[in-house]
Each structure stands twice: as C-alpha cells, then as structure tokens.
C-alpha cells in the first residue's frame, strides 16, 4: 500500500473518532490506557512505514549500481594499444593492434570488421583497427 493511502485512512479515522459526542467527564484509568494504547499503535505503524520506505530506496540504489552498466564505458578502448604503423591506406597511420585489444579489451570480438585492416611490421602483416574509423562508430581512446 502506498504511504499516502495509509496516511489518508489514519487521518480519516482520527477525524471520525473526534466527532462523537460524549458528555464531559474526568478521564478514568481505562480511558488513559486506551489513549496510550492508540498512541503506541500509531507510533508503531508510522515507524513501520518509515522503515519500509527507507528499504525501498536502498534496494533501488543497490540495484541501480549493480545492474546498470554505463554505455560509454563499453566503448572506451585502451590507450596502450595505440601505435603508428604503415597500413594499406597510408604510412604512419594511428591504429590499434588486434592482439593487444584481445588481451586488454574484453569486447574486442565485437569491434566493427569494417575498421579492420592489415598493418606491416618487421615480422610481416598483422591485423589492426583504424583509430579514426572506430571513433566514427562511437568508440573512444582512454585518457592517460
């Protein structure tokens, strides 16, 4: 039940009980006991509602921290993999080595294949990804 609904019911019951006409008389021990019992019941109900609302807020906050990944963090590539290399397009181009990305970026298998091209090293051709092409597709390089 919502907090506003319970508060409205409590307010209505308090208002209705105050309208009953009773002759003026001194309070007896039984009346004082009824009053104290009612006040204690209201305090217990109020505390339960307060605790329930606090738990809901904490549960929501914890769920949000655990479940919701940041979309921009998934597309941040490690700076250590950036190098300059000779590629089929031009000399001295900024690329990310595929082997380095496989080691240091857990989503390397999901990189766009259209950005992949060979680079020439002293040991022959190696696969790499163009930095410019990946940037155009929403990826960024981690800051130092």
HELIX and SHEET records of a PDB file:
HELIX    1   1 UNK A    3  UNK A   19  1                                  17    
HELIX    2   2 UNK A   29  UNK A   67  1                                  39    
HELIX    3   3 UNK A   71  UNK A   75  5                                   5    
HELIX    4   4 UNK A   79  UNK A   81  5                                   3    
HELIX    5   5 UNK A   98  UNK A  104  1                                   7    
HELIX    6   6 UNK A  108  UNK A  110  5                                   3    
HELIX    7   7 UNK A  113  UNK A  115  5                                   3    
HELIX    8   8 UNK A  131  UNK A  136  1                                   6    
SHEET    1   A 2 UNK A  76  UNK A  77  0                                        
SHEET    2   A 2 UNK A 140  UNK A 141  1                                        
SHEET    1   B 5 UNK A  82  UNK A  87  0                                        
SHEET    2   B 5 UNK A  93  UNK A  97 -1                                        
SHEET    3   B 5 UNK A 124  UNK A 130 -1                                        
SHEET    4   B 5 UNK A 116  UNK A 121 -1                                        
SHEET    5   B 5 UNK A  82  UNK A  87 -1                                        
END                                                                             
